[in-house]
Amino acid sequence: MKIFISGVIPQIGVKMLQEEGYIVEEWNHSQPITLDELIDKCKDADGYINVMSPVSGKFLEACSQLKVISTFSVGFNHIDIPTSTRLGIPVGNTPDVLSNATADTAFLLMLNVSRKAFFNYRRIIEGNWKPGFLSVDYLGQELNGKTLGIFGMGRIGFKMAEKCKGAYGMKVIYHNRHKQEQAEKEIGATYVSFEELLNQADVLSIHAPLSEENKGIFNDSTLKKMKNTSILINTARGAMVNEKDLIQALQSGQIWGAGLDVTDPEPMKADNPLLQMENVAITPHIGSATVEARNAMSVLCAKNIIAGIKGEKLPCVVNPEVYKNN
């Protein structure tokens, strides 16, 4: 059995696959793999671990012999799920194991934006920390008792709410496709409409998966409904925020600040005006970038692949309907 991985992942998962007797090949080049190269590598493979490369219908048709695909991520919007299902290929992902690390990143961004920490650090690097100060310069906000709004109360959103409630006694409101009883019971979270979320949140943190319905949902129209003292945090997917409208909202003072771990496109251009703003903090998609989270993701990918090769149901399958077609 041959397994191809379109990037380098922690070796704990690779060793699990090798111990099963599988031949494992990783793409360890600095440049991303092209579609033609991916097809060439996978046309005789039994399993494929996807490291954020697009999995198109063309690829799937060309490699329809694949028994299983597992993506090294929670999100799977980069994979053509309908075609995978039609071809009988189960697709796995890695939920939950990176929830705490990603929530930590959202918390980090919130705190850094609230105190303009990235901007002030840059002042030191650029030699702009001068003797003396004005009492009204570079002022931030305190978070104690503020209202946290969660857009998408899943595992990561719950962790973020839990941290904010514990650290700052923040009131938690949320908008979700369904009410989240655990959040309401354990954190005292309150379900609100999307409109109420925009109007009431002092910090609005995005944790929903990207879909056609919410693509670009944070745009000129919705940003105008937020408080002019509010902070927008996004550790989900960059495409949920219209970047042009966000820049305008920040420049005009429509919202107070923003913290982004995801952008659209990625990577962000070095001359993007967001990078020079006093009230913005940006990290390069490091939400799950801890040793613990990435090792756990590697293990879960391996478990998905092993189950798929053996014809068993994947531990974390995103298209369970594939089993109805077999």
C-alpha positions as CSV (number, residue, x, y, z in Angstrom):
1,M,0.0,0.0,0.0
2,K,1.3,3.5,-0.9
3,I,0.4,6.7,0.9
4,F,1.3,10.1,-0.5
5,I,1.5,13.2,1.7
6,S,1.5,16.6,-0.1
7,G,3.7,18.2,2.6
8,V,5.8,17.4,5.6
9,I,3.9,16.5,8.7
10,P,5.1,15.5,12.2
11,Q,6.8,12.1,11.9
12,I,4.6,10.4,14.7
13,G,1.9,9.9,12.1
14,V,4.3,8.8,9.4
15,K,5.7,6.2,11.7
16,M,2.2,4.8,12.4
17,L,1.6,4.3,8.7
18,Q,5.0,2.7,8.2
19,E,4.4,0.3,11.1
20,E,1.3,-0.8,9.2
21,G,3.7,-1.8,6.3
22,Y,2.7,1.1,4.1
23,I,5.1,2.9,1.7
24,V,5.0,6.6,2.6
25,E,6.2,9.4,0.4
26,E,6.2,13.1,1.5
27,W,6.4,16.2,-0.7
28,N,9.3,18.0,1.0
29,H,10.0,20.7,-1.6
30,S,9.8,24.4,-0.7
31,Q,7.3,25.2,-3.5
32,P,3.7,23.9,-3.3
33,I,2.9,20.8,-5.4
34,T,1.2,21.5,-8.7
35,L,-2.0,19.7,-9.8
36,D,-0.1,17.7,-12.4
37,E,2.6,16.7,-9.9
38,L,-0.1,15.7,-7.4
39,I,-1.9,13.5,-9.9
40,D,1.4,11.9,-10.9
41,K,2.2,11.1,-7.2
42,C,-1.3,9.8,-6.4
43,K,-2.3,8.0,-9.5
44,D,-1.1,4.7,-8.0
45,A,-1.6,5.6,-4.3
46,D,-4.0,4.0,-2.0
47,G,-4.2,6.8,0.5
48,Y,-3.6,10.5,0.4
49,I,-2.9,13.0,3.2
50,N,-3.7,16.5,2.0
51,V,-1.6,19.4,3.4
52,M,-3.8,22.3,2.3
53,S,-3.5,21.7,-1.4
54,P,-6.7,22.0,-3.5
55,V,-8.4,18.7,-4.1
56,S,-10.3,19.3,-7.3
57,G,-12.8,17.2,-9.2
58,K,-10.1,16.8,-11.9
59,F,-7.7,15.4,-9.4
60,L,-10.3,13.0,-7.9
61,E,-11.3,11.7,-11.3
62,A,-7.7,11.1,-12.3
63,C,-7.0,9.3,-8.9
64,S,-10.4,7.6,-8.4
65,Q,-8.6,4.5,-7.2
66,L,-7.8,6.2,-3.8
67,K,-9.3,4.3,-0.9
68,V,-9.2,7.3,1.5
69,I,-8.2,11.0,1.8
70,S,-7.4,12.7,5.1
71,T,-6.8,16.5,5.2
72,F,-4.3,17.8,7.7
73,S,-6.8,20.4,8.9
74,V,-10.2,20.9,10.4
75,G,-11.5,22.8,7.4
76,F,-12.2,20.9,4.2
77,N,-13.6,23.7,1.9
78,H,-10.6,23.1,-0.3
79,I,-11.8,19.6,-1.1
80,D,-14.5,18.7,-3.7
81,I,-16.6,16.7,-1.3
82,P,-19.5,15.9,-3.7
83,T,-17.1,14.3,-6.2
84,S,-15.2,12.4,-3.5
85,T,-18.5,11.0,-2.3
86,R,-19.7,10.1,-5.8
87,L,-16.5,8.2,-6.4
88,G,-16.8,6.4,-3.0
89,I,-13.7,8.0,-1.4
90,P,-14.2,8.8,2.3
91,V,-12.6,12.1,3.4
92,G,-11.3,12.6,6.9
93,N,-10.2,15.7,8.8
94,T,-8.7,16.6,12.2
95,P,-11.3,18.3,14.5
96,D,-11.0,19.0,18.2
97,V,-7.3,18.2,18.6
98,L,-6.3,21.8,17.6
99,S,-9.2,23.5,19.3
100,N,-7.3,24.7,22.3
101,A,-4.3,25.9,20.3
102,T,-6.5,27.8,17.9
103,A,-8.5,29.4,20.7
104,D,-5.2,30.4,22.3
105,T,-4.3,32.2,19.1
106,A,-7.7,34.0,19.1
107,F,-7.1,35.0,22.7
108,L,-3.6,36.2,21.8
109,L,-4.8,38.3,19.0
110,M,-7.6,39.8,21.2
111,L,-5.2,40.8,23.9
112,N,-2.6,42.2,21.5
113,V,-5.2,44.3,19.6
114,S,-6.7,45.6,22.8
115,R,-3.3,46.9,24.0
116,K,-1.8,47.6,20.5
117,A,1.1,45.4,21.4
118,F,2.3,44.5,17.9
119,F,2.3,48.1,16.9
120,N,4.2,49.2,20.0
121,Y,6.7,46.5,19.6
122,R,7.3,47.8,16.1
123,R,7.9,51.3,17.5
124,I,10.8,49.9,19.5
125,I,12.3,48.0,16.5
126,E,12.0,51.2,14.4
127,G,13.6,53.4,17.0
128,N,10.5,55.3,17.8
129,W,10.4,54.7,21.6
130,K,11.4,58.2,22.7
131,P,12.0,59.6,26.2
132,G,8.9,60.9,27.9
133,F,5.3,60.2,26.7
134,L,2.0,61.8,26.2
135,S,-0.8,60.5,28.4
136,V,-3.2,60.1,25.4
137,D,-0.8,58.3,23.0
138,Y,-1.2,54.7,22.0
139,L,-4.0,53.9,24.4
140,G,-5.6,50.5,24.4
141,Q,-8.7,49.0,25.9
142,E,-9.4,46.9,29.0
143,L,-11.3,43.7,28.5
144,N,-12.7,43.1,32.0
145,G,-16.5,42.8,31.9
146,K,-16.8,43.4,28.2
147,T,-19.1,41.4,25.9
148,L,-17.6,38.6,23.8
149,G,-19.5,37.6,20.7
150,I,-18.8,34.2,19.1
151,F,-19.8,33.6,15.5
152,G,-19.8,29.8,15.3
153,M,-20.0,28.1,18.8
154,G,-18.2,24.9,17.9
155,R,-15.3,23.4,19.7
156,I,-12.9,26.3,19.1
157,G,-15.5,28.9,19.8
158,F,-16.4,27.2,23.1
159,K,-12.7,27.2,24.1
160,M,-12.3,30.9,23.3
161,A,-15.5,31.7,25.3
162,E,-14.3,29.6,28.2
163,K,-10.9,31.4,28.3
164,C,-12.5,34.9,28.0
165,K,-15.0,34.2,30.7
166,G,-12.4,32.8,33.1
167,A,-9.8,35.5,32.5
168,Y,-11.9,38.6,32.2
169,G,-15.3,37.7,33.4
170,M,-16.6,38.6,29.9
171,K,-20.3,38.2,29.1
172,V,-20.6,35.6,26.3
173,I,-23.2,35.9,23.5
174,Y,-23.1,33.7,20.4
175,H,-24.7,33.1,17.0
176,N,-24.7,29.6,15.6
177,R,-26.8,27.4,13.3
178,H,-28.2,25.7,16.4
179,K,-28.2,26.5,20.1
180,Q,-25.3,25.2,22.0
181,E,-26.6,23.8,25.3
182,Q,-23.2,23.1,26.7
183,A,-22.0,26.7,26.3
184,E,-25.2,28.0,27.8
185,K,-25.0,25.7,30.8
186,E,-21.3,25.8,31.5
187,I,-20.4,29.3,30.5
188,G,-23.7,31.1,30.7
189,A,-23.6,32.0,27.0
190,T,-26.7,33.5,25.5
191,Y,-27.9,32.7,22.0
192,V,-28.6,35.9,19.9
193,S,-29.5,36.7,16.3
194,F,-26.7,37.7,13.9
195,E,-27.9,41.2,14.0
196,E,-27.8,41.3,17.8
197,L,-24.3,39.7,17.7
198,L,-23.1,42.6,15.6
199,N,-24.8,45.3,17.7
200,Q,-23.8,44.0,21.1
201,A,-20.3,42.5,20.9
202,D,-17.3,44.4,22.2
203,V,-15.1,41.6,20.8
204,L,-16.5,39.5,17.9
205,S,-14.5,36.3,17.3
206,I,-15.1,34.2,14.2
207,H,-15.0,30.5,14.6
208,A,-17.5,29.1,12.0
209,P,-16.4,26.9,9.0
210,L,-16.4,28.6,5.7
211,S,-19.5,28.0,3.5
212,E,-21.2,29.6,0.5
213,E,-23.6,31.2,2.9
214,N,-21.0,33.0,5.1
215,K,-18.4,33.8,2.5
216,G,-17.7,37.5,2.8
217,I,-20.4,37.9,5.5
218,F,-18.3,40.5,7.4
219,N,-18.5,43.3,4.9
220,D,-19.3,47.0,4.7
221,S,-23.0,46.3,5.6
222,T,-22.3,44.2,8.6
223,L,-19.3,46.0,9.9
224,K,-21.3,49.2,10.0
225,K,-23.6,47.5,12.5
226,M,-20.8,46.9,15.0
227,K,-19.8,49.2,17.8
228,N,-17.1,51.8,16.9
229,T,-15.2,50.5,19.9
230,S,-15.4,46.8,18.8
231,I,-12.6,44.4,17.9
232,L,-13.0,41.8,15.2
233,I,-11.0,38.5,15.6
234,N,-10.7,35.9,12.8
235,T,-8.9,32.6,13.2
236,A,-11.4,30.7,11.0
237,R,-11.1,31.4,7.3
238,G,-10.0,34.7,5.6
239,A,-12.7,34.6,3.0
240,M,-15.4,35.2,5.6
241,V,-14.1,38.8,5.9
242,N,-14.2,41.3,3.0
243,E,-10.7,42.7,3.4
244,K,-11.3,45.9,1.4
245,D,-14.3,46.7,3.6
246,L,-12.4,45.8,6.8
247,I,-9.6,48.3,5.8
248,Q,-12.2,51.0,5.2
249,A,-14.0,50.2,8.5
250,L,-10.7,50.5,10.4
251,Q,-9.5,53.6,8.7
252,S,-12.9,55.4,9.2
253,G,-13.2,54.3,12.8
254,Q,-16.3,52.3,12.2
255,I,-14.7,49.5,14.3
256,W,-11.8,49.9,16.7
257,G,-9.5,47.1,15.9
258,A,-8.9,43.7,14.3
259,G,-6.8,40.6,14.9
260,L,-6.3,38.2,12.0
261,D,-4.7,34.8,11.9
262,V,-6.2,34.1,8.5
263,T,-6.4,36.5,5.5
264,D,-7.7,36.4,1.9
265,P,-5.5,35.8,0.0
266,E,-2.8,33.9,1.9
267,P,0.0,34.7,2.1
268,M,-0.8,38.4,2.7
269,K,1.3,40.9,0.6
270,A,3.9,42.8,2.6
271,D,2.5,46.2,1.5
272,N,-1.0,45.5,2.8
273,P,-2.2,48.6,4.7
274,L,-3.5,46.4,7.5
275,L,0.1,45.6,8.5
276,Q,0.8,49.3,9.3
277,M,-2.3,50.0,11.4
278,E,-1.9,50.8,15.0
279,N,-5.0,48.8,16.1
280,V,-4.4,45.6,14.1
281,A,-2.5,42.4,14.9
282,I,-1.8,39.8,12.3
283,T,-0.2,36.4,12.5
284,P,0.5,34.1,9.5
285,H,-2.1,31.3,10.0
286,I,-0.4,29.8,13.1
287,G,-3.7,28.7,14.8
288,S,-2.7,25.1,15.2
289,A,1.1,25.7,15.3
290,T,2.0,24.0,18.6
291,V,3.9,20.8,19.0
292,E,1.0,19.2,20.8
293,A,-1.6,20.2,18.3
294,R,0.4,19.3,15.2
295,N,1.4,15.9,16.6
296,A,-2.2,15.1,17.4
297,M,-3.3,16.2,13.9
298,S,-0.6,13.8,12.4
299,V,-1.8,10.9,14.6
300,L,-5.5,11.5,13.6
301,C,-4.6,11.7,9.9
302,A,-2.8,8.4,10.2
303,K,-5.8,6.8,12.0
304,N,-8.1,8.1,9.2
305,I,-5.8,6.6,6.6
306,I,-5.4,3.2,8.3
307,A,-9.1,2.9,8.8
308,G,-9.8,3.8,5.2
309,I,-7.3,1.3,3.9
310,K,-8.8,-1.4,6.0
311,G,-12.3,-0.6,4.8
312,E,-13.4,0.7,8.2
313,K,-15.3,3.9,9.0
314,L,-12.9,6.8,9.5
315,P,-12.6,8.2,13.0
316,C,-13.3,11.7,11.7
317,V,-15.2,11.5,8.4
318,V,-16.6,14.6,6.7
319,N,-18.7,12.8,4.1
320,P,-20.4,9.9,6.0
321,E,-22.9,9.5,3.2
322,V,-20.1,7.8,1.3
323,Y,-20.8,4.7,3.2
324,K,-24.4,4.6,2.1
325,N,-23.2,4.4,-1.5
326,N,-21.1,1.3,-0.9
